[in-house]
Amino acid sequence: MAASSSESFERDTQALWQEFRRTHDRALRDRLILTYAPLVKFVAGRLGASLPSHVDEQDLVSYGLLGLIGAIERYDPDRAIKFETYAIVRIKGAIIDELRSLDWVPRSVRSRAREIERAIVELERTTMRAPTDEEIAAKVGISGEELDRSLFEISRSSMAALDELWTPQGGGDQVALIDTIEDASVADPEFSLEQSELNEALAEAISRLPEREKLVVTLYYYEELTLREIGEVLGVTESRVSQLHTKAVLRLKARLSGVTRTPAERTSH
């Protein structure tokens, strides 16, 4: 009975999509918004879990609805990609764009995050391995305790999440690193080569993380455990898991800062 109900819902939704693409009727669009509204709440809840407590989840939902509406208006049902996959990327992007426009992350936190990323890049270039906390702190010119405090402050912002939109070096469209994990088969020939390069680079970068950071990334993004649940698995506090997660993301962003080039740059090399 449940399967029949699910199949009926799928048929009704497909018919709704076909009619909407034919007529662009506003009432049909509103029905699609109601159908997929739970996606917005899901994405807002996931992003909200890593943001400061003063960020209201209902605000995130309202930002995400704009992304959902844009996704509905742009989606082509004939593409070889599920609408849910396509919409989640747009919902995340709309929420993060709005958070960025509000600029609630202090400039000092942004600056320190960039300093840590640069330190990681330079240390890895000279040592050919993942630098230790002590090496990173020394390179930045701060104490180990200051590094821990900085990681905590960075962890309270979307800057320390793979969900954050990121622009590859050389320009091009912004991407969310998490989407290369969640959906490695987006069928769009215009950017499939660059997407494939990013997928491979991200997988390699994750494989080179220190073991505990690699485990945190795997459990959080692949297994979708919360930071508290990961803490129980590792036998450490949620705060410590948050630090490990932040370091992992900063390492990944540092390593990926030069992995992609524009098509013009590729053809000139």
Backbone as CSV, one residue per row, in Angstrom:
resi,resn,N_x,N_y,N_z,CA_x,CA_y,CA_z,C_x,C_y,C_z
1,MET,0.827,-1.205,0.000,0.000,0.000,0.000,0.860,1.253,0.000
2,ALA,1.936,1.227,0.813,2.837,2.365,0.884,3.511,2.591,-0.447
3,ALA,3.915,1.474,-1.098,4.576,1.587,-2.391,3.636,2.194,-3.415
4,SER,2.354,1.771,-3.380,1.357,2.290,-4.305,1.162,3.783,-4.098
5,SER,1.113,4.197,-2.836,0.951,5.615,-2.512,2.143,6.420,-3.013
6,SER,3.346,5.857,-2.833,4.551,6.526,-3.292,4.566,6.649,-4.812
7,GLU,4.167,5.583,-5.499,4.135,5.614,-6.965,3.110,6.626,-7.453
8,SER,1.973,6.700,-6.760,0.939,7.655,-7.131,1.443,9.089,-6.967
9,PHE,2.161,9.335,-5.856,2.731,10.671,-5.614,3.725,11.025,-6.710
10,GLU,4.549,10.049,-7.088,5.555,10.276,-8.135,4.888,10.623,-9.454
11,ARG,3.829,9.899,-9.805,3.112,10.177,-11.055,2.487,11.565,-11.033
12,ASP,1.844,11.890,-9.901,1.198,13.205,-9.780,2.220,14.330,-9.887
13,THR,3.392,14.119,-9.261,4.431,15.146,-9.287,4.983,15.324,-10.691
14,GLN,5.192,14.224,-11.399,5.686,14.311,-12.774,4.690,15.031,-13.670
15,ALA,3.406,14.714,-13.478,2.367,15.385,-14.266,2.341,16.881,-13.954
16,LEU,2.532,17.212,-12.679,2.567,18.616,-12.262,3.736,19.345,-12.934
17,TRP,4.906,18.680,-12.963,6.082,19.272,-13.615,5.814,19.507,-15.099
18,GLN,5.250,18.523,-15.762,5.007,18.642,-17.199,4.049,19.790,-17.511
19,GLU,3.000,19.903,-16.700,2.025,20.969,-16.908,2.641,22.342,-16.610
20,PHE,3.461,22.402,-15.566,4.102,23.672,-15.221,5.074,24.111,-16.316
21,ARG,5.872,23.177,-16.845,6.818,23.535,-17.899,6.085,23.999,-19.158
22,ARG,4.888,23.468,-19.356,4.114,23.845,-20.550,3.467,25.213,-20.399
23,THR,2.940,25.492,-19.194,2.132,26.709,-19.013,2.806,27.803,-18.193
24,HIS,3.779,27.422,-17.333,4.416,28.365,-16.389,3.366,29.055,-15.511
25,ASP,2.319,28.312,-15.224,1.235,28.853,-14.405,1.697,29.057,-12.960
26,ARG,1.392,30.229,-12.389,1.855,30.558,-11.045,1.262,29.624,-9.986
27,ALA,0.010,29.247,-10.191,-0.630,28.351,-9.221,0.057,26.991,-9.207
28,LEU,0.493,26.514,-10.362,1.211,25.237,-10.430,2.582,25.367,-9.768
29,ARG,3.213,26.513,-9.978,4.503,26.744,-9.320,4.337,26.711,-7.804
30,ASP,3.266,27.324,-7.311,3.024,27.335,-5.867,2.788,25.921,-5.333
31,ARG,2.143,25.078,-6.127,1.943,23.678,-5.704,3.274,22.937,-5.635
32,LEU,4.173,23.229,-6.576,5.497,22.615,-6.539,6.290,23.108,-5.326
33,ILE,6.145,24.380,-4.998,6.824,24.913,-3.818,6.368,24.171,-2.568
34,LEU,5.056,23.966,-2.431,4.526,23.241,-1.265,5.019,21.793,-1.258
35,THR,5.104,21.189,-2.433,5.550,19.792,-2.531,6.978,19.629,-2.025
36,TYR,7.840,20.592,-2.378,9.261,20.465,-2.052,9.700,21.314,-0.858
37,ALA,8.771,21.968,-0.186,9.115,22.797,0.974,9.892,22.035,2.052
38,PRO,9.592,20.747,2.295,10.381,20.016,3.310,11.882,20.000,3.016
39,LEU,12.273,20.094,1.737,13.696,20.156,1.392,14.345,21.383,2.009
40,VAL,13.622,22.504,1.995,14.163,23.749,2.532,14.400,23.612,4.027
41,LYS,13.419,23.030,4.719,13.560,22.850,6.170,14.720,21.925,6.492
42,PHE,14.900,20.890,5.690,16.016,19.956,5.894,17.359,20.668,5.747
43,VAL,17.525,21.419,4.646,18.796,22.108,4.396,19.040,23.177,5.457
44,ALA,17.996,23.944,5.791,18.137,25.002,6.798,18.535,24.410,8.145
45,GLY,17.949,23.282,8.506,18.287,22.644,9.778,19.711,22.154,9.805
46,ARG,20.170,21.608,8.679,21.544,21.084,8.614,22.561,22.218,8.683
47,LEU,22.300,23.297,7.954,23.210,24.435,8.006,23.145,25.131,9.361
48,GLY,21.936,25.259,9.887,21.752,25.968,11.148,22.467,25.314,12.306
49,ALA,22.675,24.000,12.227,23.315,23.275,13.327,24.753,23.720,13.551
50,SER,25.384,24.294,12.521,26.782,24.705,12.661,26.936,26.221,12.734
51,LEU,25.808,26.937,12.881,25.859,28.392,12.945,25.616,28.878,14.368
52,PRO,26.016,30.123,14.667,25.789,30.669,16.013,24.314,30.645,16.393
53,SER,24.036,30.580,17.681,22.669,30.431,18.163,21.780,31.614,17.805
54,HIS,22.381,32.797,17.569,21.546,33.951,17.262,21.006,33.936,15.832
55,VAL,21.484,33.001,14.999,20.946,32.876,13.650,19.670,32.052,13.717
56,ASP,18.545,32.672,13.400,17.233,32.033,13.521,16.997,31.069,12.360
57,GLU,16.604,29.835,12.680,16.387,28.836,11.629,15.262,29.248,10.693
58,GLN,14.256,29.962,11.208,13.165,30.412,10.345,13.664,31.405,9.306
59,ASP,14.658,32.208,9.684,15.253,33.111,8.699,15.946,32.306,7.603
60,LEU,16.643,31.244,8.005,17.317,30.393,7.018,16.289,29.770,6.078
61,VAL,15.147,29.355,6.636,14.095,28.760,5.814,13.592,29.773,4.780
62,SER,13.399,31.021,5.217,12.901,32.033,4.279,13.920,32.312,3.185
63,TYR,15.226,32.322,3.533,16.260,32.500,2.512,16.243,31.307,1.549
64,GLY,16.110,30.115,2.121,16.135,28.904,1.306,14.956,28.799,0.359
65,LEU,13.799,29.344,0.760,12.631,29.301,-0.117,12.894,30.039,-1.427
66,LEU,13.675,31.123,-1.339,14.024,31.848,-2.561,14.847,30.950,-3.493
67,GLY,15.745,30.158,-2.894,16.525,29.217,-3.689,15.652,28.147,-4.314
68,LEU,14.655,27.665,-3.549,13.742,26.647,-4.065,12.937,27.191,-5.238
69,ILE,12.440,28.414,-5.092,11.658,29.019,-6.169,12.502,29.150,-7.431
70,GLY,13.747,29.616,-7.253,14.642,29.735,-8.405,14.914,28.385,-9.051
71,ALA,15.061,27.358,-8.224,15.322,26.012,-8.749,14.129,25.501,-9.548
72,ILE,12.928,25.732,-9.037,11.717,25.286,-9.741,11.604,25.979,-11.092
73,GLU,11.901,27.273,-11.116,11.752,28.025,-12.361,12.810,27.660,-13.398
74,ARG,13.985,27.196,-12.937,15.070,26.896,-13.876,15.196,25.405,-14.220
75,TYR,14.594,24.545,-13.443,14.820,23.106,-13.601,14.257,22.585,-14.916
76,ASP,15.033,21.723,-15.545,14.604,21.051,-16.767,14.410,19.569,-16.449
77,PRO,13.157,19.108,-16.425,12.884,17.692,-16.072,13.550,16.696,-17.006
78,ASP,13.955,17.137,-18.190,14.582,16.216,-19.148,16.052,15.963,-18.828
79,ARG,16.634,16.758,-17.926,18.033,16.545,-17.558,18.184,15.278,-16.714
80,ALA,19.342,14.658,-16.815,19.581,13.406,-16.077,20.033,13.704,-14.647
81,ILE,19.215,14.455,-13.935,19.519,14.765,-12.542,18.195,14.950,-11.797
82,LYS,18.102,14.377,-10.612,16.878,14.495,-9.835,16.677,15.938,-9.396
83,PHE,15.415,16.369,-9.340,15.146,17.740,-8.916,15.648,17.967,-7.500
84,GLU,15.473,16.988,-6.613,15.900,17.159,-5.234,17.390,17.490,-5.148
85,THR,18.203,16.794,-5.937,19.646,17.051,-5.946,19.940,18.458,-6.445
86,TYR,19.278,18.822,-7.537,19.458,20.149,-8.122,19.007,21.234,-7.145
87,ALA,17.851,21.031,-6.516,17.287,22.062,-5.640,18.116,22.273,-4.385
88,ILE,18.647,21.190,-3.806,19.421,21.323,-2.576,20.623,22.247,-2.785
89,VAL,21.271,22.135,-3.936,22.411,23.010,-4.236,21.956,24.464,-4.245
90,ARG,20.827,24.740,-4.906,20.325,26.114,-5.012,19.827,26.645,-3.670
91,ILE,19.203,25.796,-2.878,18.716,26.214,-1.554,19.894,26.587,-0.667
92,LYS,20.906,25.725,-0.633,22.107,26.030,0.155,22.726,27.338,-0.303
93,GLY,22.838,27.495,-1.615,23.458,28.702,-2.151,22.709,29.958,-1.757
94,ALA,21.369,29.898,-1.803,20.569,31.070,-1.446,20.750,31.429,0.021
95,ILE,20.783,30.414,0.884,20.950,30.670,2.322,22.317,31.280,2.593
96,ILE,23.362,30.685,2.026,24.721,31.156,2.303,24.958,32.530,1.691
97,ASP,24.405,32.775,0.498,24.528,34.106,-0.101,23.919,35.166,0.810
98,GLU,22.763,34.855,1.393,22.101,35.826,2.274,22.904,36.041,3.546
99,LEU,23.446,34.965,4.112,24.276,35.105,5.306,25.503,35.960,5.002
100,ARG,26.091,35.750,3.832,27.252,36.552,3.460,26.881,38.024,3.309
101,SER,25.708,38.285,2.726,25.304,39.677,2.520,25.068,40.374,3.847
102,LEU,24.635,39.601,4.858,24.444,40.178,6.190,25.781,40.432,6.885
103,ASP,26.829,39.683,6.422,28.190,39.857,6.921,28.257,39.789,8.440
104,TRP,27.655,38.730,9.003,27.634,38.610,10.464,28.924,38.017,11.015
105,VAL,29.788,37.493,10.118,31.060,36.943,10.597,32.053,38.100,10.758
106,PRO,32.593,38.304,11.960,33.530,39.415,12.173,34.706,39.362,11.208
107,ARG,35.169,40.538,10.787,36.285,40.618,9.837,37.523,39.932,10.402
108,SER,37.713,40.038,11.720,38.894,39.428,12.334,38.881,37.908,12.173
109,VAL,37.673,37.317,12.231,37.555,35.865,12.072,37.871,35.473,10.636
110,ARG,37.335,36.230,9.692,37.630,35.953,8.284,39.134,36.061,8.013
111,SER,39.737,37.112,8.564,41.163,37.336,8.358,41.991,36.203,8.936
112,ARG,41.639,35.756,10.150,42.393,34.673,10.780,42.222,33.377,9.993
113,ALA,41.026,33.116,9.474,40.807,31.907,8.679,41.707,31.911,7.447
114,ARG,41.820,33.077,6.806,42.694,33.168,5.623,44.157,32.974,6.005
115,GLU,44.557,33.514,7.166,45.939,33.335,7.625,46.248,31.862,7.841
116,ILE,45.314,31.145,8.447,45.525,29.718,8.712,45.593,28.939,7.402
117,GLU,44.705,29.269,6.463,44.730,28.599,5.169,46.076,28.818,4.469
118,ARG,46.539,30.085,4.477,47.827,30.378,3.834,48.967,29.633,4.513
119,ALA,48.928,29.561,5.841,49.969,28.849,6.583,49.988,27.377,6.194
120,ILE,48.805,26.784,6.071,48.716,25.369,5.694,49.307,25.152,4.304
121,VAL,48.958,26.038,3.356,49.472,25.916,1.989,50.994,25.966,1.975
122,GLU,51.553,26.960,2.663,53.012,27.137,2.657,53.725,25.992,3.361
123,LEU,53.173,25.534,4.485,53.800,24.436,5.221,53.751,23.134,4.431
124,GLU,52.621,22.870,3.782,52.518,21.644,2.998,53.461,21.684,1.802
125,ARG,53.658,22.869,1.254,54.554,23.002,0.103,56.000,22.695,0.497
126,THR,56.373,23.084,1.719,57.767,22.888,2.147,58.003,21.539,2.817
127,THR,56.988,21.034,3.535,57.186,19.779,4.271,56.648,18.562,3.539
128,MET,55.769,18.790,2.529,55.163,17.699,1.752,54.325,16.766,2.623
129,ARG,53.716,17.315,3.668,52.815,16.530,4.523,51.866,17.491,5.222
130,ALA,50.877,16.919,5.922,49.937,17.743,6.676,50.652,18.335,7.894
131,PRO,50.658,19.658,8.040,51.350,20.260,9.178,50.618,20.013,10.492
132,THR,51.380,20.008,11.577,50.791,19.824,12.910,50.206,21.141,13.401
133,ASP,49.410,21.056,14.475,48.848,22.268,15.072,49.966,23.220,15.502
134,GLU,51.022,22.657,16.074,52.131,23.486,16.548,52.788,24.226,15.393
135,GLU,52.968,23.547,14.265,53.582,24.185,13.095,52.682,25.277,12.522
136,ILE,51.395,25.010,12.490,50.458,26.017,11.976,50.467,27.254,12.868
137,ALA,50.398,27.038,14.181,50.399,28.156,15.124,51.672,28.983,14.982
138,ALA,52.814,28.306,14.879,54.090,29.015,14.756,54.137,29.813,13.463
139,LYS,53.626,29.240,12.381,53.640,29.922,11.091,52.772,31.174,11.122
140,VAL,51.598,31.070,11.785,50.703,32.217,11.888,51.247,33.245,12.877
141,GLY,52.072,32.762,13.824,52.641,33.648,14.825,51.772,33.791,16.061
142,ILE,51.075,32.694,16.402,50.223,32.697,17.588,50.533,31.468,18.424
143,SER,50.006,31.429,19.649,50.225,30.278,20.514,49.238,29.168,20.164
144,GLY,49.492,27.980,20.696,48.577,26.871,20.474,47.186,27.168,21.008
145,GLU,47.130,27.846,22.166,45.839,28.200,22.761,45.084,29.187,21.861
146,GLU,45.828,30.141,21.287,45.189,31.109,20.379,44.673,30.417,19.123
147,LEU,45.424,29.418,18.638,44.962,28.663,17.474,43.660,27.940,17.804
148,ASP,43.599,27.319,18.980,42.383,26.627,19.390,41.204,27.592,19.450
149,ARG,41.431,28.787,20.017,40.346,29.773,20.111,39.906,30.224,18.721
150,SER,40.878,30.411,17.839,40.547,30.830,16.471,39.728,29.763,15.756
151,LEU,40.125,28.508,15.918,39.386,27.412,15.286,37.955,27.359,15.809
152,PHE,37.781,27.626,17.100,36.438,27.628,17.688,35.601,28.747,17.081
153,GLU,36.183,29.938,16.948,35.442,31.073,16.377,35.098,30.820,14.914
154,ILE,36.048,30.254,14.172,35.801,29.955,12.762,34.719,28.882,12.636
155,SER,34.734,27.921,13.552,33.772,26.815,13.490,32.343,27.289,13.662
156,ARG,32.156,28.458,14.263,30.815,28.971,14.499,30.275,29.737,13.291
157,SER,30.991,29.707,12.202,30.543,30.391,10.992,30.464,29.404,9.846
158,SER,29.732,29.798,8.791,29.629,28.927,7.622,30.944,28.847,6.866
159,MET,31.938,29.670,7.265,33.249,29.599,6.617,33.896,28.241,6.833
160,ALA,33.475,27.538,7.873,34.099,26.260,8.205,33.172,25.115,7.869
161,ALA,32.561,25.171,6.699,31.689,24.081,6.280,31.883,23.816,4.800
162,LEU,31.858,22.564,4.421,31.950,22.229,3.011,30.687,22.654,2.281
163,ASP,29.621,23.003,3.050,28.400,23.500,2.431,28.597,24.892,1.860
164,GLU,29.651,25.595,2.302,29.840,26.964,1.844,30.188,27.006,0.367
165,LEU,29.598,27.966,-0.342,29.946,28.157,-1.733,31.378,28.663,-1.834
166,TRP,32.063,28.230,-2.858,33.494,28.487,-2.997,33.790,28.698,-4.467
167,THR,34.594,29.701,-4.788,34.951,29.988,-6.172,36.338,29.447,-6.460
168,PRO,36.465,28.487,-7.372,37.786,27.943,-7.690,38.717,29.029,-8.224
169,GLN,40.018,28.833,-7.996,41.000,29.779,-8.534,40.888,29.783,-10.048
170,GLY,40.960,30.967,-10.635,40.804,31.084,-12.081,39.405,31.493,-12.469
171,GLY,38.492,31.601,-11.463,37.149,32.068,-11.748,36.191,30.931,-12.004
172,GLY,35.101,31.240,-12.718,34.085,30.236,-12.979,32.985,30.307,-11.949
173,ASP,31.966,29.453,-12.123,30.834,29.451,-11.219,31.239,28.982,-9.835
174,GLN,30.533,29.504,-8.829,30.772,29.044,-7.472,30.215,27.633,-7.303
175,VAL,30.882,26.858,-6.503,30.419,25.505,-6.215,30.425,25.317,-4.712
176,ALA,29.690,24.332,-4.254,29.740,23.958,-2.850,30.485,22.643,-2.785
177,LEU,31.557,22.590,-2.028,32.384,21.387,-2.005,31.589,20.152,-1.608
178,ILE,30.619,20.337,-0.714,29.831,19.190,-0.268,29.082,18.555,-1.432
179,ASP,28.726,19.353,-2.442,27.960,18.803,-3.546,28.786,17.882,-4.421
180,THR,30.104,18.003,-4.384,30.939,17.068,-5.125,30.973,15.720,-4.421
181,ILE,30.649,15.720,-3.122,30.532,14.466,-2.389,29.152,13.865,-2.598
182,GLU,28.126,14.694,-2.488,26.757,14.195,-2.516,26.307,13.761,-3.900
183,ASP,26.804,14.436,-4.930,26.330,14.136,-6.276,27.472,14.229,-7.263
184,ALA,28.133,13.099,-7.469,29.314,13.095,-8.333,28.973,12.805,-9.788
185,SER,27.677,12.851,-10.143,27.308,12.477,-11.508,26.353,13.475,-12.133
186,VAL,26.597,14.755,-11.925,25.756,15.775,-12.529,25.991,15.761,-14.035
187,ALA,24.920,15.518,-14.793,25.072,15.353,-16.238,24.909,16.686,-16.948
188,ASP,25.958,17.467,-17.025,25.949,18.740,-17.727,27.291,18.876,-18.417
189,PRO,27.337,18.646,-19.754,28.627,18.627,-20.454,29.388,19.936,-20.373
190,GLU,28.697,21.054,-20.086,29.373,22.345,-20.054,30.371,22.453,-18.923
191,PHE,30.088,21.769,-17.800,31.065,21.857,-16.718,31.442,20.503,-16.142
192,SER,31.110,19.421,-16.878,31.383,18.096,-16.339,32.878,17.837,-16.170
193,LEU,33.704,18.374,-17.083,35.149,18.158,-16.971,35.689,18.834,-15.718
194,GLU,35.315,20.107,-15.523,35.803,20.825,-14.345,35.263,20.186,-13.071
195,GLN,33.981,19.746,-13.101,33.390,19.100,-11.939,34.129,17.812,-11.623
196,SER,34.484,17.046,-12.671,35.208,15.807,-12.481,36.577,16.058,-11.861
197,GLU,37.251,17.116,-12.330,38.552,17.469,-11.763,38.424,17.809,-10.280
198,LEU,37.378,18.554,-9.935,37.172,18.942,-8.547,36.836,17.728,-7.692
199,ASN,36.003,16.816,-8.231,35.678,15.592,-7.494,36.941,14.818,-7.142
200,GLU,37.803,14.637,-8.146,39.031,13.870,-7.941,39.960,14.570,-6.956
201,ALA,40.075,15.891,-7.108,40.959,16.645,-6.216,40.459,16.603,-4.781
202,LEU,39.142,16.711,-4.607,38.583,16.671,-3.254,38.798,15.305,-2.619
203,ALA,38.559,14.241,-3.395,38.753,12.888,-2.867,40.210,12.685,-2.447
204,GLU,41.129,13.169,-3.279,42.553,13.031,-2.951,42.899,13.850,-1.704
205,ALA,42.354,15.079,-1.630,42.640,15.937,-0.483,42.110,15.323,0.804
206,ILE,40.920,14.733,0.748,40.359,14.075,1.933,41.233,12.903,2.350
207,SER,41.718,12.145,1.362,42.538,10.964,1.679,43.846,11.354,2.362
208,ARG,44.305,12.596,2.154,45.575,13.042,2.732,45.410,13.732,4.081
209,LEU,44.174,13.857,4.555,43.955,14.467,5.864,44.512,13.570,6.966
210,PRO,44.915,14.162,8.087,45.254,13.339,9.257,44.067,12.437,9.599
211,GLU,44.349,11.254,10.142,43.325,10.229,10.295,42.069,10.703,11.020
212,ARG,42.232,11.407,12.155,41.053,11.807,12.914,40.226,12.845,12.164
213,GLU,40.896,13.740,11.445,40.159,14.728,10.652,39.435,14.050,9.487
214,LYS,40.104,13.076,8.870,39.475,12.328,7.782,38.225,11.604,8.281
215,LEU,38.334,11.028,9.484,37.197,10.312,10.054,36.033,11.263,10.340
216,VAL,36.338,12.449,10.854,35.289,13.433,11.131,34.571,13.828,9.840
217,VAL,35.332,14.118,8.792,34.731,14.493,7.508,33.862,13.362,6.969
218,THR,34.363,12.138,7.043,33.618,10.984,6.544,32.312,10.790,7.308
219,LEU,32.395,10.835,8.634,31.196,10.610,9.449,30.190,11.744,9.303
220,TYR,30.685,12.980,9.163,29.776,14.124,9.110,29.119,14.266,7.741
221,TYR,29.907,14.147,6.664,29.365,14.415,5.335,28.854,13.172,4.612
222,TYR,29.478,12.023,4.849,29.025,10.806,4.192,27.973,10.081,5.023
223,GLU,28.236,9.927,6.326,27.323,9.186,7.190,26.270,10.081,7.839
224,GLU,26.464,11.415,7.732,25.519,12.411,8.246,25.291,12.296,9.754
225,LEU,26.350,11.975,10.491,26.275,12.020,11.951,26.410,13.466,12.404
226,THR,25.843,13.799,13.554,26.021,15.128,14.115,27.384,15.199,14.791
227,LEU,27.827,16.425,15.105,29.110,16.566,15.789,29.081,15.873,17.151
228,ARG,27.929,15.953,17.819,27.815,15.289,19.127,27.958,13.779,18.971
229,GLU,27.314,13.200,17.956,27.404,11.752,17.729,28.833,11.346,17.363
230,ILE,29.508,12.180,16.572,30.898,11.874,16.217,31.768,11.905,17.466
231,GLY,31.495,12.855,18.367,32.228,12.925,19.629,32.091,11.639,20.428
232,GLU,30.887,11.061,20.416,30.666,9.802,21.135,31.461,8.668,20.483
233,VAL,31.539,8.678,19.154,32.305,7.640,18.438,33.796,7.754,18.767
234,LEU,34.306,8.991,18.769,35.740,9.211,18.983,36.122,9.292,20.457
235,GLY,35.124,9.411,21.321,35.418,9.528,22.744,35.970,10.881,23.129
236,VAL,35.545,11.943,22.422,35.984,13.308,22.734,34.761,14.201,22.819
237,THR,34.973,15.444,23.253,33.862,16.378,23.393,33.396,16.884,22.026
238,GLU,32.167,17.398,21.987,31.642,17.981,20.752,32.496,19.167,20.320
239,SER,33.009,19.927,21.297,33.868,21.071,20.985,35.139,20.622,20.273
240,ARG,35.716,19.512,20.728,36.930,18.986,20.093,36.632,18.515,18.664
241,VAL,35.483,17.884,18.467,35.095,17.452,17.119,34.944,18.673,16.211
242,SER,34.357,19.734,16.759,34.185,20.959,15.987,35.535,21.511,15.537
243,GLN,36.525,21.468,16.427,37.874,21.920,16.059,38.474,21.055,14.953
244,LEU,38.325,19.744,15.088,38.856,18.829,14.079,38.188,19.080,12.726
245,HIS,36.881,19.295,12.752,36.127,19.567,11.526,36.616,20.858,10.876
246,THR,36.809,21.889,11.697,37.254,23.173,11.170,38.629,23.056,10.536
247,LYS,39.554,22.371,11.215,40.895,22.194,10.651,40.832,21.420,9.334
248,ALA,39.991,20.405,9.283,39.872,19.599,8.071,39.381,20.451,6.906
249,VAL,38.363,21.271,7.155,37.807,22.089,6.080,38.816,23.139,5.616
250,LEU,39.528,23.753,6.553,40.539,24.740,6.167,41.660,24.089,5.356
251,ARG,42.037,22.861,5.738,43.057,22.143,4.962,42.543,21.872,3.544
252,LEU,41.296,21.414,3.450,40.733,21.079,2.139,40.638,22.321,1.256
253,LYS,40.159,23.423,1.828,40.039,24.646,1.044,41.418,25.149,0.607
254,ALA,42.402,25.004,1.493,43.760,25.426,1.140,44.303,24.582,-0.010
255,ARG,44.096,23.267,0.064,44.626,22.386,-0.977,43.914,22.576,-2.303
256,LEU,42.623,22.920,-2.257,41.841,23.033,-3.486,41.897,24.420,-4.107
257,SER,42.636,25.329,-3.496,42.635,26.715,-3.970,43.182,26.863,-5.378
258,GLY,43.893,25.863,-5.880,44.436,25.986,-7.233,44.193,24.776,-8.101
259,VAL,43.159,23.969,-7.780,43.004,22.715,-8.523,42.289,22.877,-9.845
260,THR,41.513,23.971,-10.016,40.774,24.107,-11.261,41.167,25.360,-11.996
261,ARG,41.063,25.295,-13.292,41.365,26.449,-14.129,40.204,26.669,-15.073
262,THR,40.103,27.834,-15.645,39.063,28.100,-16.624,39.380,27.346,-17.892
263,PRO,38.360,27.105,-18.775,38.626,26.418,-20.039,39.722,27.091,-20.849
264,ALA,39.760,28.432,-20.839,40.798,29.135,-21.591,42.181,28.828,-21.040
265,GLU,42.276,28.739,-19.706,43.561,28.447,-19.078,43.986,27.020,-19.401
266,ARG,42.998,26.096,-19.474,43.343,24.704,-19.760,43.916,24.584,-21.176
267,THR,43.275,25.291,-22.121,43.716,25.152,-23.511,45.031,25.868,-23.770
268,SER,45.396,26.817,-22.889,46.650,27.544,-23.102,47.832,26.832,-22.511
269,HIS,47.588,25.695,-21.782,48.691,24.958,-21.178,48.952,23.673,-21.936
